[in-house]
Amino acid sequence: AFDKTVAKDNSLAVGFFQRGFVHLQLEMYEEALSDYHMAFTHLRKNPFIDYKQLGLRYVLNAWEVLYSTAAAQCRLGQWQEAKATLEKAVVWRPEGRTAVLDLALEQVQKHLVLEPMQVPPGEFFRPRKKEVEELDSKDFLGKPKVISSIIPNDEYIGFEPLRPQKQGFYEPSADALR
């Protein structure tokens, strides 16, 4: 399901984040690491993305993505990279709230595996009813129509504003009357 999701919207950072978590659970560590890198890339240097407008009551933070990246690196035995990633996460974490990351750094120093962050269980995309109803295609312009002039001497093709009328121009010619 996550593969289909990121195929439809390949800039959905939370989709890569969740798929990375699933890959970790399935012990597909390289794929998980790749997904976490993609999630961080798709944050586009933003400290967070709030998905509430799309129907997911979750805010994806850059430091959480980096923390989970470090968790994948720990499982691959990349301890130095995990430490560097956590130090990068400290920069992205709001000031004064680095206790989780400080503890994680200590665990990495001791070569203990980190548990990744995840979207809380039970949280699903639930778009608003109004947005789902608008998914049906609507024909705002109607069917195309060919419009031709009923004026016999009019040779103009295209669109233009109203033209001033000329005397005798709109009367049928003698040939047309025959």
Backbone as a chain_set.jsonl record, in Angstrom:
{"seq": "AFDKTVAKDNSLAVGFFQRGFVHLQLEMYEEALSDYHMAFTHLRKNPFIDYKQLGLRYVLNAWEVLYSTAAAQCRLGQWQEAKATLEKAVVWRPEGRTAVLDLALEQVQKHLVLEPMQVPPGEFFRPRKKEVEELDSKDFLGKPKVISSIIPNDEYIGFEPLRPQKQGFYEPSADALR", "coords": {"N": [[0.828, -1.196, 0.0], [1.969, 1.224, 0.763], [3.879, 1.446, -1.226], [2.269, 1.91, -3.47], [1.197, 4.328, -2.678], [3.416, 6.136, -2.539], [4.119, 5.973, -5.165], [2.033, 7.253, -6.445], [2.195, 9.819, -5.346], [5.076, 11.06, -5.295], [6.378, 12.889, -3.713], [5.548, 12.807, -1.164], [6.403, 13.041, 1.902], [5.714, 11.853, 4.368], [4.74, 9.41, 3.556], [7.025, 8.031, 2.647], [8.329, 8.008, 5.083], [6.659, 6.375, 6.682], [6.748, 4.011, 5.186], [9.427, 3.434, 5.459], [9.513, 2.76, 8.163], [8.009, 0.387, 8.12], [9.674, -1.172, 6.504], [11.839, -1.424, 8.261], [10.658, -3.002, 10.233], [10.331, -5.299, 8.787], [12.871, -6.114, 8.528], [14.338, -5.094, 6.402], [16.722, -3.375, 5.972], [18.389, -1.705, 4.356], [16.559, -0.72, 2.472], [14.869, 0.636, 4.213], [16.581, 2.626, 5.182], [17.017, 4.033, 2.82], [14.395, 4.945, 2.323], [14.015, 6.662, 4.534], [15.945, 8.583, 3.971], [14.81, 9.614, 1.633], [12.427, 10.652, 2.69], [13.435, 12.693, 4.31], [14.618, 14.298, 2.364], [12.338, 15.091, 0.95], [11.153, 16.736, 2.752], [12.108, 19.152, 2.159], [13.94, 20.99, 3.37], [12.391, 22.018, 5.392], [11.461, 22.42, 8.816], [9.34, 20.896, 9.671], [6.356, 19.182, 8.49], [2.99, 19.733, 8.372], [0.364, 17.614, 8.245], [-2.335, 17.879, 8.612], [-4.109, 19.355, 7.035], [-4.431, 17.718, 4.862], [-5.782, 15.601, 5.887], [-4.576, 13.884, 7.693], [-3.92, 13.538, 10.967], [-1.245, 14.498, 11.945], [2.043, 15.678, 12.514], [4.913, 15.765, 10.77], [8.142, 15.791, 11.765], [11.413, 17.038, 11.048], [13.527, 16.248, 12.687], [12.593, 13.856, 13.715], [12.574, 12.207, 11.487], [15.305, 12.116, 10.98], [16.16, 10.898, 13.348], [14.974, 8.362, 13.064], [16.34, 7.586, 10.804], [18.883, 7.28, 11.882], [18.294, 5.111, 13.514], [17.932, 3.102, 11.62], [20.506, 3.061, 10.583], [21.894, 2.133, 12.809], [21.01, -0.519, 12.927], [22.259, -1.476, 10.705], [24.81, -1.465, 11.51], [26.261, 0.844, 11.25], [27.636, 2.786, 13.048], [29.099, 5.213, 13.415], [27.998, 6.838, 11.418], [25.389, 6.902, 12.334], [25.704, 8.309, 14.707], [26.549, 10.801, 13.681], [24.251, 11.48, 12.254], [22.377, 11.751, 14.326], [23.484, 13.925, 15.638], [23.057, 15.839, 13.72], [20.297, 15.835, 13.854], [19.865, 17.055, 16.292], [20.272, 19.708, 15.689], [17.992, 20.24, 14.193], [15.985, 19.888, 16.007], [13.627, 21.527, 18.145], [14.69, 24.194, 20.299], [15.874, 23.455, 23.584], [14.593, 21.046, 23.849], [15.945, 18.587, 23.653], [16.327, 16.222, 24.996], [15.532, 13.589, 24.338], [17.111, 13.102, 22.11], [19.653, 13.387, 23.214], [19.735, 11.184, 24.924], [19.535, 9.199, 22.976], [21.954, 9.572, 21.632], [23.734, 8.73, 23.616], [23.015, 6.022, 23.719], [23.813, 5.176, 21.178], [26.548, 5.563, 21.406], [27.13, 3.489, 23.121], [26.636, 1.408, 21.478], [23.995, 0.48, 21.242], [20.919, -0.5, 19.85], [18.597, 1.707, 18.315], [15.109, 2.437, 18.654], [12.868, 3.124, 16.054], [11.068, 6.162, 15.206], [7.535, 6.628, 14.684], [4.449, 7.137, 12.874], [1.684, 7.636, 14.93], [-0.012, 4.633, 15.882], [-3.104, 3.777, 14.38], [-3.69, 6.192, 13.252], [-4.9, 7.57, 10.341], [-5.055, 8.614, 6.908], [-7.626, 10.737, 6.432], [-9.4, 12.311, 4.406], [-11.288, 15.357, 4.215], [-14.864, 15.351, 3.841], [-15.841, 17.12, 1.941], [-13.636, 17.501, 0.258], [-13.321, 14.971, -0.84], [-15.674, 14.689, -2.262], [-15.193, 16.502, -4.252], [-13.505, 15.187, -5.921], [-14.657, 14.045, -8.122], [-14.77, 14.502, -11.575], [-15.501, 17.587, -13.104], [-17.254, 19.298, -15.619], [-16.62, 22.309, -16.458], [-16.624, 24.017, -18.605], [-18.318, 23.055, -20.502], [-19.557, 21.412, -23.501], [-17.566, 21.592, -26.469], [-18.278, 24.009, -29.01], [-18.956, 24.851, -32.385], [-18.918, 27.935, -33.746], [-20.329, 30.004, -36.085], [-20.443, 32.852, -38.199], [-23.417, 34.634, -38.937], [-23.512, 36.641, -40.593], [-23.372, 37.649, -43.866], [-21.202, 38.893, -45.347], [-19.072, 38.75, -43.672], [-15.825, 38.02, -43.021], [-14.201, 37.471, -40.96], [-12.337, 35.48, -38.701], [-12.108, 34.202, -35.538], [-11.644, 35.681, -32.269], [-12.845, 38.692, -30.948], [-13.419, 41.975, -29.576], [-16.643, 43.651, -29.496], [-17.479, 45.032, -32.627], [-17.713, 48.219, -34.198], [-20.652, 48.935, -36.019], [-20.981, 48.947, -39.566], [-22.444, 50.845, -42.106], [-24.523, 49.183, -44.329], [-22.821, 46.968, -44.404], [-23.745, 44.722, -43.109], [-25.816, 43.837, -44.589], [-27.266, 41.509, -46.83], [-25.461, 40.512, -49.756], [-25.995, 41.167, -53.322], [-25.485, 38.894, -54.802], [-25.855, 36.898, -52.913], [-28.528, 37.069, -52.427], [-29.667, 36.008, -54.723]], "CA": [[0.0, 0.0, 0.0], [2.854, 2.393, 0.784], [4.489, 1.534, -2.548], [1.293, 2.568, -4.335], [1.046, 5.707, -2.224], [4.548, 6.968, -2.969], [4.118, 6.0, -6.628], [1.061, 8.27, -6.85], [2.69, 11.128, -4.912], [6.446, 10.755, -4.906], [6.936, 13.902, -2.825], [4.845, 12.659, 0.107], [7.444, 12.677, 2.867], [5.188, 10.947, 5.394], [4.617, 8.091, 2.935], [8.353, 7.418, 2.731], [8.614, 7.815, 6.504], [5.923, 5.195, 7.142], [7.258, 2.835, 4.5], [10.708, 3.144, 6.102], [9.222, 2.048, 9.416], [7.597, -0.968, 7.755], [10.876, -1.875, 6.056], [12.604, -1.797, 9.454], [9.962, -4.121, 10.862], [10.543, -6.476, 7.939], [14.326, -6.292, 8.506], [14.86, -4.646, 5.11], [17.369, -2.19, 6.519], [18.855, -0.813, 3.285], [15.376, -0.05, 1.935], [14.409, 1.572, 5.239], [17.503, 3.763, 5.171], [16.718, 4.783, 1.597], [13.114, 5.639, 2.515], [14.209, 7.772, 5.468], [16.65, 9.64, 3.237], [13.827, 10.233, 0.738], [11.51, 11.445, 3.513], [14.128, 13.921, 4.716], [14.768, 15.109, 1.155], [11.041, 15.661, 0.583], [10.789, 17.803, 3.692], [12.586, 20.351, 1.478], [14.584, 21.87, 4.361], [11.417, 22.514, 6.362], [11.61, 21.702, 10.085], [8.215, 19.97, 9.816], [5.218, 19.308, 7.571], [1.734, 19.439, 9.053], [-0.509, 16.923, 7.301], [-3.733, 18.005, 9.024], [-4.913, 19.847, 5.92], [-4.712, 16.612, 3.958], [-6.617, 14.612, 6.548], [-3.808, 13.052, 8.614], [-3.643, 14.337, 12.166], [0.138, 14.218, 12.319], [3.053, 16.622, 12.062], [6.182, 15.066, 10.557], [9.272, 16.656, 12.088], [12.682, 16.651, 10.431], [14.378, 15.546, 13.652], [12.082, 12.488, 13.841], [13.053, 11.477, 10.315], [16.731, 11.879, 11.198], [16.254, 9.917, 14.43], [14.66, 7.056, 12.482], [17.472, 7.275, 9.919], [19.933, 6.772, 12.767], [17.867, 3.781, 13.956], [18.242, 2.186, 10.515], [21.961, 2.96, 10.51], [22.309, 1.265, 13.92], [20.738, -1.905, 12.55], [23.239, -1.844, 9.686], [26.136, -1.408, 12.122], [26.917, 2.097, 10.857], [27.548, 3.542, 14.303], [29.589, 6.584, 13.239], [26.994, 7.559, 10.637], [24.235, 7.103, 13.215], [26.058, 9.408, 15.627], [26.52, 12.036, 12.898], [22.84, 11.77, 11.936], [21.74, 12.25, 15.548], [23.993, 15.285, 15.882], [22.313, 16.677, 12.763], [18.922, 15.916, 14.357], [19.852, 18.031, 17.395], [20.135, 21.03, 15.059], [16.615, 20.382, 13.718], [15.063, 19.802, 17.147], [13.401, 22.829, 18.792], [15.592, 24.452, 21.425], [15.465, 23.041, 24.92], [13.862, 19.773, 23.826], [16.859, 17.617, 23.056], [16.56, 15.117, 25.933], [15.382, 12.326, 23.608], [18.271, 12.94, 21.245], [20.819, 13.175, 24.074], [19.659, 9.787, 25.335], [19.835, 8.393, 21.794], [23.403, 9.661, 21.397], [24.376, 7.848, 24.602], [22.775, 4.635, 23.306], [24.648, 4.897, 20.008], [27.923, 5.452, 21.914], [27.221, 2.152, 23.732], [26.269, 0.473, 20.413], [22.655, -0.059, 21.466], [20.042, -0.211, 18.711], [17.504, 2.639, 18.594], [13.782, 2.138, 18.1], [12.503, 4.249, 15.187], [9.823, 6.906, 15.424], [6.501, 6.248, 13.722], [3.152, 7.792, 12.975], [0.956, 6.872, 15.947], [-0.927, 3.605, 15.353], [-4.516, 4.173, 14.327], [-3.847, 7.448, 12.51], [-5.04, 7.31, 8.915], [-5.492, 9.74, 6.09], [-9.081, 10.839, 6.317], [-9.697, 13.603, 3.807], [-12.616, 15.884, 4.523], [-15.925, 14.928, 2.923], [-15.919, 18.109, 0.862], [-12.543, 17.261, -0.679], [-13.575, 13.709, -1.528], [-16.748, 14.944, -3.222], [-14.644, 17.274, -5.356], [-12.652, 14.351, -6.753], [-15.36, 13.778, -9.362], [-14.434, 15.515, -12.567], [-16.597, 18.47, -13.469], [-17.071, 19.966, -16.899], [-16.99, 23.696, -16.23], [-16.731, 24.75, -19.861], [-19.346, 22.484, -21.369], [-19.074, 20.787, -24.724], [-17.114, 22.593, -27.444], [-19.244, 24.323, -30.05], [-18.458, 25.61, -33.521], [-19.776, 29.107, -33.93], [-20.042, 30.692, -37.345], [-21.152, 34.117, -38.325], [-24.583, 34.634, -39.83], [-23.378, 37.836, -41.433], [-22.889, 37.114, -45.145], [-19.94, 39.469, -45.814], [-18.099, 38.696, -42.575], [-14.76, 37.077, -43.299], [-13.352, 37.399, -39.766], [-12.308, 34.221, -37.967], [-11.426, 34.397, -34.266], [-12.364, 36.375, -31.211], [-12.531, 40.106, -30.819], [-14.523, 42.698, -28.921], [-17.691, 44.109, -30.411], [-17.02, 45.993, -33.637], [-18.761, 49.184, -34.597], [-21.35, 48.476, -37.221], [-20.818, 49.777, -40.761], [-23.668, 50.942, -42.9], [-24.573, 48.325, -45.5], [-21.938, 45.805, -44.279], [-24.463, 43.556, -42.591], [-26.909, 43.485, -45.487], [-26.804, 40.489, -47.784], [-25.044, 41.032, -51.079], [-26.92, 40.823, -54.401], [-25.242, 37.49, -55.18], [-26.414, 36.02, -51.874], [-29.982, 37.087, -52.543], [-30.051, 35.132, -55.815]], "C": [[0.873, 1.261, 0.0], [3.562, 2.562, -0.558], [3.556, 2.253, -3.508], [1.149, 4.036, -3.97], [2.176, 6.583, -2.728], [4.692, 6.974, -4.486], [3.159, 7.078, -7.133], [1.524, 9.675, -6.486], [4.109, 10.93, -4.396], [7.112, 11.864, -4.101], [6.248, 13.875, -1.462], [5.826, 12.128, 1.154], [6.937, 11.679, 3.9], [4.985, 9.535, 4.84], [5.94, 7.343, 2.977], [8.71, 7.106, 4.178], [7.931, 6.544, 7.021], [6.424, 3.92, 6.465], [8.623, 2.441, 5.067], [10.52, 2.374, 7.397], [8.836, 0.596, 9.131], [8.802, -1.786, 7.293], [11.755, -2.275, 7.238], [11.968, -2.991, 10.149], [10.183, -5.422, 10.095], [12.032, -6.814, 7.781], [14.922, -6.035, 7.127], [15.549, -3.3, 5.366], [17.854, -1.211, 5.451], [17.681, -0.02, 2.699], [14.84, 0.985, 2.92], [15.286, 2.825, 5.251], [17.251, 4.648, 3.96], [15.417, 5.582, 1.75], [13.249, 6.824, 3.472], [14.975, 8.918, 4.815], [15.697, 10.37, 2.3], [12.853, 11.115, 1.522], [12.168, 12.758, 3.916], [14.309, 14.854, 3.523], [13.458, 15.808, 0.809], [10.48, 16.615, 1.637], [11.233, 19.162, 3.153], [13.095, 21.419, 2.454], [13.591, 22.553, 5.299], [11.618, 21.756, 7.668], [10.48, 20.701, 10.335], [7.235, 20.178, 8.673], [3.989, 18.861, 8.345], [0.759, 18.858, 8.036], [-1.988, 17.032, 7.668], [-4.623, 18.469, 7.878], [-5.28, 18.743, 4.941], [-5.557, 15.515, 4.586], [-5.864, 13.647, 7.434], [-3.431, 13.913, 9.806], [-2.242, 13.996, 12.68], [1.034, 15.307, 11.739], [4.369, 15.847, 11.961], [7.314, 16.056, 10.766], [10.548, 16.126, 11.459], [13.544, 15.865, 11.412], [13.909, 14.106, 13.848], [12.56, 11.615, 12.677], [14.532, 11.142, 10.501], [16.958, 10.844, 12.3], [16.01, 8.503, 13.882], [15.742, 6.622, 11.493], [18.613, 6.678, 10.734], [19.578, 5.368, 13.269], [18.164, 2.737, 12.88], [19.752, 1.989, 10.395], [22.504, 2.079, 11.625], [22.121, -0.201, 13.55], [21.704, -2.413, 11.481], [24.668, -1.828, 10.234], [26.928, -0.17, 11.743], [26.866, 3.075, 12.029], [28.016, 4.984, 14.158], [28.59, 7.434, 12.457], [25.762, 7.855, 11.485], [24.498, 8.257, 14.174], [25.992, 10.746, 14.892], [25.089, 12.448, 12.563], [22.113, 12.32, 13.154], [22.224, 13.653, 15.89], [23.324, 16.277, 14.934], [20.872, 16.871, 13.246], [18.81, 16.932, 15.49], [19.672, 19.439, 16.84], [18.69, 21.288, 14.651], [15.596, 20.355, 14.844], [14.864, 21.19, 17.737], [14.274, 22.971, 20.037], [15.004, 23.99, 22.749], [14.755, 21.705, 24.973], [14.714, 18.669, 23.218], [17.118, 16.417, 23.951], [16.484, 13.764, 25.224], [16.62, 12.057, 22.764], [19.555, 12.735, 22.053], [20.876, 11.726, 24.546], [20.012, 8.858, 24.174], [21.334, 8.417, 21.482], [24.173, 8.761, 22.362], [24.212, 6.379, 24.199], [23.654, 4.247, 22.115], [26.109, 4.752, 20.435], [28.151, 4.058, 22.489], [26.878, 1.04, 22.737], [24.962, -0.262, 20.728], [21.751, 0.402, 20.324], [18.905, 0.704, 19.154], [16.201, 2.116, 17.999], [13.336, 3.34, 17.273], [11.215, 4.932, 15.638], [8.813, 6.417, 14.384], [5.277, 7.131, 13.902], [2.359, 6.983, 13.995], [0.007, 5.85, 15.327], [-2.376, 4.088, 15.41], [-4.756, 5.491, 13.617], [-3.856, 7.126, 11.02], [-5.35, 8.602, 8.193], [-7.0, 9.68, 5.998], [-9.401, 12.212, 5.726], [-11.116, 14.042, 4.147], [-13.617, 15.502, 3.435], [-16.006, 15.848, 1.707], [-14.846, 17.842, -0.198], [-12.749, 15.97, -1.463], [-14.66, 13.898, -2.58], [-16.222, 15.679, -4.441], [-13.716, 16.459, -6.244], [-13.315, 13.991, -8.07], [-15.039, 14.89, -10.351], [-15.693, 16.311, -12.921], [-16.254, 19.149, -14.775], [-17.56, 21.397, -16.746], [-17.241, 24.454, -17.524], [-17.843, 24.232, -20.767], [-18.716, 21.875, -22.607], [-18.61, 21.866, -25.695], [-18.152, 22.782, -28.554], [-18.543, 25.093, -31.166], [-19.437, 26.747, -33.749], [-19.366, 29.775, -35.231], [-20.908, 31.943, -37.416], [-22.342, 33.962, -39.26], [-24.549, 35.851, -40.749], [-22.73, 37.403, -42.747], [-21.51, 37.64, -45.563], [-18.837, 39.388, -44.765], [-17.064, 37.613, -42.866], [-13.877, 36.852, -42.069], [-13.477, 36.029, -39.095], [-11.541, 34.488, -36.673], [-12.296, 35.122, -33.274], [-11.924, 37.828, -31.187], [-13.673, 40.784, -30.077], [-15.552, 43.142, -29.963], [-17.137, 45.168, -31.356], [-18.119, 47.011, -33.9], [-19.385, 48.744, -35.919], [-21.151, 49.479, -38.359], [-22.122, 49.747, -41.546], [-23.552, 50.041, -44.126], [-23.721, 47.065, -45.387], [-22.71, 44.551, -43.904], [-25.64, 43.165, -43.479], [-26.412, 42.448, -46.486], [-26.464, 41.104, -49.133], [-26.07, 40.573, -52.136], [-26.745, 39.381, -54.821], [-25.896, 36.534, -54.191], [-27.938, 35.963, -51.979], [-30.462, 36.177, -53.668], [-29.988, 33.734, -55.346]], "O": [[0.559, 2.241, -0.675], [3.819, 3.688, -0.986], [3.993, 3.11, -4.275], [0.997, 4.888, -4.845], [1.932, 7.655, -3.283], [5.317, 7.877, -5.043], [3.437, 7.741, -8.132], [1.276, 10.622, -7.233], [4.32, 10.666, -3.212], [8.311, 11.782, -3.832], [6.36, 14.829, -0.692], [6.043, 10.922, 1.268], [7.659, 10.753, 4.269], [5.053, 8.565, 5.594], [5.976, 6.156, 3.304], [9.317, 6.075, 4.47], [8.552, 5.736, 7.712], [6.513, 2.87, 7.101], [8.944, 1.255, 5.148], [11.274, 1.447, 7.693], [9.286, -0.317, 9.824], [8.936, -2.956, 7.651], [12.354, -3.35, 7.224], [12.672, -3.893, 10.603], [10.217, -6.504, 10.681], [12.399, -7.69, 6.998], [15.894, -6.68, 6.732], [15.027, -2.24, 5.021], [17.737, 0.001, 5.634], [17.786, 1.183, 2.459], [14.412, 2.069, 2.526], [14.782, 3.945, 5.323], [17.271, 5.874, 4.067], [15.346, 6.746, 1.358], [12.658, 7.878, 3.238], [14.69, 10.087, 5.074], [15.757, 11.594, 2.178], [12.495, 12.202, 1.068], [11.536, 13.813, 3.869], [14.169, 16.069, 3.66], [13.458, 16.976, 0.421], [9.437, 17.233, 1.421], [10.785, 20.202, 3.637], [12.724, 22.589, 2.367], [13.922, 23.558, 5.929], [11.916, 20.562, 7.64], [10.642, 19.766, 11.118], [7.267, 21.195, 7.981], [3.948, 17.763, 8.899], [0.375, 19.532, 7.079], [-2.814, 16.333, 7.081], [-5.766, 18.026, 7.761], [-6.31, 18.814, 4.27], [-6.002, 14.6, 3.894], [-6.45, 12.667, 7.896], [-2.709, 14.9, 9.667], [-2.074, 13.312, 13.69], [0.816, 15.79, 10.628], [4.872, 15.337, 12.962], [7.434, 17.04, 10.035], [10.741, 14.916, 11.348], [14.221, 14.917, 11.016], [14.724, 13.225, 14.118], [12.903, 10.446, 12.856], [14.961, 10.024, 10.215], [17.853, 10.006, 12.189], [16.748, 7.57, 14.198], [16.026, 5.431, 11.36], [19.231, 5.695, 10.328], [20.463, 4.528, 13.43], [18.593, 1.625, 13.187], [20.22, 0.88, 10.137], [23.474, 1.351, 11.416], [22.986, -1.03, 13.833], [21.941, -3.616, 11.362], [25.619, -2.137, 9.515], [28.148, -0.145, 11.903], [26.138, 4.067, 11.994], [27.398, 5.889, 14.718], [28.362, 8.599, 12.784], [25.164, 8.925, 11.371], [23.619, 9.082, 14.421], [25.444, 11.716, 15.416], [24.758, 13.634, 12.588], [21.32, 13.254, 13.033], [21.45, 14.477, 16.378], [23.057, 17.419, 15.308], [20.295, 17.944, 13.07], [17.782, 17.593, 15.635], [18.997, 20.268, 17.45], [18.208, 22.416, 14.748], [14.451, 20.762, 14.647], [15.82, 21.961, 17.828], [14.555, 21.995, 20.732], [13.805, 24.117, 22.999], [14.35, 21.271, 26.052], [14.249, 17.91, 22.367], [18.05, 15.656, 23.69], [17.3, 12.884, 25.495], [17.117, 10.932, 22.709], [20.443, 11.995, 21.63], [21.945, 11.115, 24.564], [20.701, 7.855, 24.36], [21.91, 7.394, 21.111], [25.144, 8.111, 21.975], [25.147, 5.588, 24.32], [24.173, 3.133, 22.051], [26.832, 3.916, 19.893], [29.243, 3.505, 22.36], [26.835, -0.134, 23.106], [24.845, -1.468, 20.509], [21.817, 1.553, 19.891], [18.32, 0.515, 20.221], [16.199, 1.439, 16.971], [13.418, 4.472, 17.751], [10.394, 4.353, 16.35], [9.184, 5.867, 13.347], [5.095, 7.778, 14.933], [2.361, 5.754, 13.931], [-0.696, 6.155, 14.364], [-2.798, 4.726, 16.374], [-5.905, 5.874, 13.398], [-2.937, 6.489, 10.505], [-5.844, 9.561, 8.786], [-7.573, 8.691, 5.542], [-9.646, 13.166, 6.465], [-12.015, 13.224, 4.339], [-13.261, 15.351, 2.267], [-16.215, 15.391, 0.584], [-15.107, 17.943, -1.396], [-12.382, 15.894, -2.636], [-14.576, 13.329, -3.669], [-16.74, 15.504, -5.544], [-13.19, 16.983, -7.226], [-12.627, 13.667, -9.038], [-15.038, 16.07, -10.0], [-16.791, 15.764, -13.02], [-15.107, 19.528, -15.012], [-18.751, 21.676, -16.882], [-17.991, 25.43, -17.536], [-18.254, 24.92, -21.701], [-17.494, 21.83, -22.741], [-19.198, 22.947, -25.741], [-18.812, 21.832, -28.974], [-17.643, 25.892, -30.909], [-20.636, 26.53, -33.922], [-18.191, 30.073, -35.445], [-21.952, 32.051, -36.773], [-22.273, 33.242, -40.255], [-25.443, 36.056, -41.571], [-21.634, 36.842, -42.731], [-20.716, 36.867, -46.097], [-17.753, 39.93, -44.983], [-17.396, 36.43, -42.945], [-12.9, 36.107, -42.145], [-14.575, 35.493, -38.944], [-10.408, 34.966, -36.73], [-13.519, 35.175, -33.41], [-10.749, 38.134, -31.387], [-14.766, 40.229, -29.966], [-15.33, 43.012, -31.167], [-16.422, 46.08, -30.94], [-19.307, 46.695, -33.832], [-18.7, 48.243, -36.812], [-21.153, 50.691, -38.147], [-22.8, 48.722, -41.619], [-22.58, 50.135, -44.876], [-23.881, 46.16, -46.206], [-22.367, 43.449, -44.332], [-26.385, 42.245, -43.141], [-25.267, 42.508, -46.933], [-27.084, 42.068, -49.582], [-26.901, 39.704, -51.871], [-27.717, 38.705, -55.159], [-26.425, 35.492, -54.578], [-28.558, 34.947, -51.664], [-31.559, 35.625, -53.579], [-30.274, 32.813, -56.11]]}, "num_chains": 1, "name": "protein.A"}
